[in-house]
Amino acid sequence: MNTKLDSLTYYAATKKYDLRFPTLSEDIDADVVVIGGGFSGINTALELAEHGIRNIVVLEAKHLGYGGTGRNGGQIMAGIGHDLDAIAKHVGEDGLKEIFRISNLGASIIRDRIDKYGIDADFRNGYAYLGFNSRQEKTLREWEASFRAVDPETEIQLYTGQEVRKVVGSDVYGSALLHMGGGHVHSLNLLLGEAQALAGHGARIFENSPVLDVEYGDRVTVRTAMGSVRAPKMLWACNGFLNGLEPQIYRKTVNTYAFQLCTEPLPDELIERISPIRGAYSDIRPIIDYYRVTNENRLLFGSATALLDYIPGDLKAWNRSLMLKVFPYLKDVNIDLAWGGPLCCGANLFPQIGSLPQHPNVFYVQAYAGFGVTPSHIVCKVLAEGMTEGSARYDLLSSVPHVDIFAKDQLRAVMTTAGKAWNQLSGFWKGRR
Ligand SMILES: Cc1cc2nc3c(=O)[nH]c(=O)nc-3n(C[C@H](O)[C@H](O)[C@H](O)COP(=O)(O)OP(=O)(O)OC[C@H]3O[C@@H](n4cnc5c(N)ncnc54)[C@H](O)[C@@H]3O)c2cc1C
């Protein structure tokens, strides 16, 4: 990993849980072994524990939240996947409706989890999707109707013209769809709170324990440098950090990158001007700017390169220039931190869950395409159903096929640039540009 991307994050600098887990140093047995200590691994394990499975082992290569889970914008958005039309032909009209219904569960799963286990994760409601032009305003009107149809109880309201300033303090937008069901969260504290809950169910978590080798069979054997775990079921939950250990799923994704900055703490009046709702935001372009305020009055601002796929030399300066296009009045504000990380994407930008064709006891979850805080909570709930008693919605989500991405290592930047170009172009007729 590029060292700039690995710089200190806002999340690591403000984490409230001092959890440390040992390195695996013996040979042990388990009912389920999970590889990867991000939202996917910990959430699926916690769901399994809530299904009554006690002997669960989670192996994390570095520390919990080392991956995207400890680097993201903390945005709790509606939905899973980017463009459900891309999967319509595989799941049919009814399947699509069911996926749209499932998609709406995410924020409530997070909120319930926080309440149930008393997790201290700065959860806050209030999300606005932002449009620059009339085409995007039309799209937001359509979204408003769709969101209301699945969630009639929640405050969902479109603002246009000068009214937009009631939601966000920027002159660049012409419309804002406020969705009070979404919001933002301190993702690392959420993960660590969930991990603490998981340990409370009796699961064993090991950090600094990279998996080096896996032997499949009725009982899978997972080996690290100093120990092993044998279990009848296993889960790959390494997302953009998989590094080729399981080629069948590795070749179905490719990484692109996103970058974040965090400002110094700002005066109350400035925060009130930026975000009267103290919420989270993203525009609806194919490559979004996304930002939110934090509990300590900082602004977190993130984005990805719009076309050419590259890692900017100076992440602070790169993100700052985008931030100033939206909020020019922040020109004298100091940028305290900047970091980045991989967004693991499949060709259809839809999350991938299932089990390996020849090994029905080996499960996987990956490829949230930069959009995993809420979706991982939904998808992993469904995955845990698939790993236990089975469910119609597991069958539905796991039925979506995912193509191999040819020469993903050799041609990564070329392919992600081509993917961005296609998304930018199709964004016009999808009403997102
Ligand atoms: C900069 C950035 C901004 C983002 N912003 C948002 C946002 O605002 N909203 C949103 O919804 N999503 C966002 N995302 C995406 C979201 O964070 C991810 O989709 C989500 O966290 C993925 O969780 P995960 O558990 O699948 O993967 P990860 O969190 O990446 O965890 C995978 C883990 O697997 C471990 N691992 C890998 N190989 C091995 C091995 N051999 N042995 C043991 N462990 C291994 C890794 O060390 C890592 O900890 C963002 C991502 C980035 C990078």
The ligand as an SDF file (V2000), in Angstrom:
LIG
                    3D

 53 58  0  0  0  0  0  0  0  0999 V2000
  -11.1250    6.6360    1.4510 C   0  0  0  0  0  0  0  0  0  0  0  0
  -12.3810    5.8230    1.5230 C   0  0  0  0  0  0  0  0  0  0  0  0
  -13.6000    6.4680    1.7370 C   0  0  0  0  0  0  0  0  0  0  0  0
  -14.7780    5.7330    1.8200 C   0  0  0  0  0  0  0  0  0  0  0  0
  -15.9450    6.3830    2.1570 N   0  0  0  0  0  0  0  0  0  0  0  0
  -17.0850    5.6770    2.3370 C   0  0  0  0  0  0  0  0  0  0  0  0
  -18.2670    6.3080    2.8110 C   0  0  0  0  0  0  0  0  0  0  0  0
  -18.2650    7.4820    3.1630 O   0  0  0  0  0  0  0  0  0  0  0  0
  -19.4060    5.5850    2.9020 N   0  0  0  0  0  0  0  0  0  0  0  0
  -19.4270    4.2620    2.5710 C   0  0  0  0  0  0  0  0  0  0  0  0
  -20.4900    3.6470    2.6460 O   0  0  0  0  0  0  0  0  0  0  0  0
  -18.2910    3.6050    2.2170 N   0  0  0  0  0  0  0  0  0  0  0  0
  -17.1290    4.2770    2.0890 C   0  0  0  0  0  0  0  0  0  0  0  0
  -15.9650    3.6260    1.7540 N   0  0  0  0  0  0  0  0  0  0  0  0
  -16.0120    2.1590    1.5290 C   0  0  0  0  0  0  0  0  0  0  0  0
  -16.1030    1.3670    2.8330 C   0  0  0  0  0  0  0  0  0  0  0  0
  -15.2330    1.8900    3.7890 O   0  0  0  0  0  0  0  0  0  0  0  0
  -15.7570   -0.0920    2.5590 C   0  0  0  0  0  0  0  0  0  0  0  0
  -16.5790   -0.5680    1.5260 O   0  0  0  0  0  0  0  0  0  0  0  0
  -15.9650   -1.0020    3.7570 C   0  0  0  0  0  0  0  0  0  0  0  0
  -15.3500   -0.4900    4.8940 O   0  0  0  0  0  0  0  0  0  0  0  0
  -15.4270   -2.3790    3.4270 C   0  0  0  0  0  0  0  0  0  0  0  0
  -15.3520   -3.1640    4.5940 O   0  0  0  0  0  0  0  0  0  0  0  0
  -14.6920   -4.6020    4.5150 P   0  0  0  0  0  0  0  0  0  0  0  0
  -14.7340   -5.1730    5.8510 O   0  0  0  0  0  0  0  0  0  0  0  0
  -15.3260   -5.3760    3.4120 O   0  0  0  0  0  0  0  0  0  0  0  0
  -13.2120   -4.3390    4.0360 O   0  0  0  0  0  0  0  0  0  0  0  0
  -11.9930   -3.6840    4.8160 P   0  0  0  0  0  0  0  0  0  0  0  0
  -12.4580   -2.7100    5.8250 O   0  0  0  0  0  0  0  0  0  0  0  0
  -11.0530   -3.1910    3.7810 O   0  0  0  0  0  0  0  0  0  0  0  0
  -11.3670   -4.8860    5.6300 O   0  0  0  0  0  0  0  0  0  0  0  0
  -10.6570   -5.9520    5.0150 C   0  0  0  0  0  0  0  0  0  0  0  0
   -9.6750   -6.4530    6.0480 C   0  0  0  0  0  0  0  0  0  0  0  0
   -9.1300   -7.6900    5.5930 O   0  0  0  0  0  0  0  0  0  0  0  0
   -7.8180   -7.7660    6.1100 C   0  0  0  0  0  0  0  0  0  0  0  0
   -7.0700   -8.7890    5.3750 N   0  0  0  0  0  0  0  0  0  0  0  0
   -6.6920   -8.7590    4.0840 C   0  0  0  0  0  0  0  0  0  0  0  0
   -5.9760   -9.8760    3.7710 N   0  0  0  0  0  0  0  0  0  0  0  0
   -5.9120  -10.6200    4.9050 C   0  0  0  0  0  0  0  0  0  0  0  0
   -5.2970  -11.8530    5.2300 C   0  0  0  0  0  0  0  0  0  0  0  0
   -4.5960  -12.5680    4.3340 N   0  0  0  0  0  0  0  0  0  0  0  0
   -5.4140  -12.3200    6.5020 N   0  0  0  0  0  0  0  0  0  0  0  0
   -6.1230  -11.6410    7.4310 C   0  0  0  0  0  0  0  0  0  0  0  0
   -6.7120  -10.4500    7.1670 N   0  0  0  0  0  0  0  0  0  0  0  0
   -6.6030   -9.9380    5.9240 C   0  0  0  0  0  0  0  0  0  0  0  0
   -7.2940   -6.3520    5.9270 C   0  0  0  0  0  0  0  0  0  0  0  0
   -6.1530   -6.0940    6.7430 O   0  0  0  0  0  0  0  0  0  0  0  0
   -8.4960   -5.5090    6.2780 C   0  0  0  0  0  0  0  0  0  0  0  0
   -8.4990   -5.0780    7.6350 O   0  0  0  0  0  0  0  0  0  0  0  0
  -14.7520    4.3150    1.6600 C   0  0  0  0  0  0  0  0  0  0  0  0
  -13.5310    3.6590    1.4450 C   0  0  0  0  0  0  0  0  0  0  0  0
  -12.3660    4.4070    1.3910 C   0  0  0  0  0  0  0  0  0  0  0  0
  -11.0700    3.6840    1.1870 C   0  0  0  0  0  0  0  0  0  0  0  0
  1  2  1  0
  2  3  1  0
  2 52  2  0
  3  4  2  0
  4  5  1  0
  4 50  1  0
  5  6  2  0
  6  7  1  0
  6 13  1  0
  7  8  2  0
  7  9  1  0
  9 10  1  0
 10 11  2  0
 10 12  1  0
 12 13  2  0
 13 14  1  0
 14 15  1  0
 14 50  1  0
 15 16  1  0
 16 17  1  0
 16 18  1  0
 18 19  1  0
 18 20  1  0
 20 21  1  0
 20 22  1  0
 22 23  1  0
 23 24  1  0
 24 25  2  0
 24 26  1  0
 24 27  1  0
 27 28  1  0
 28 29  2  0
 28 30  1  0
 28 31  1  0
 31 32  1  0
 32 33  1  0
 33 34  1  0
 33 48  1  0
 34 35  1  0
 35 36  1  0
 35 46  1  0
 36 37  1  0
 36 45  1  0
 37 38  2  0
 38 39  1  0
 39 40  1  0
 39 45  2  0
 40 41  1  0
 40 42  2  0
 42 43  1  0
 43 44  2  0
 44 45  1  0
 46 47  1  0
 46 48  1  0
 48 49  1  0
 50 51  2  0
 51 52  1  0
 52 53  1  0
M  END
$$$$
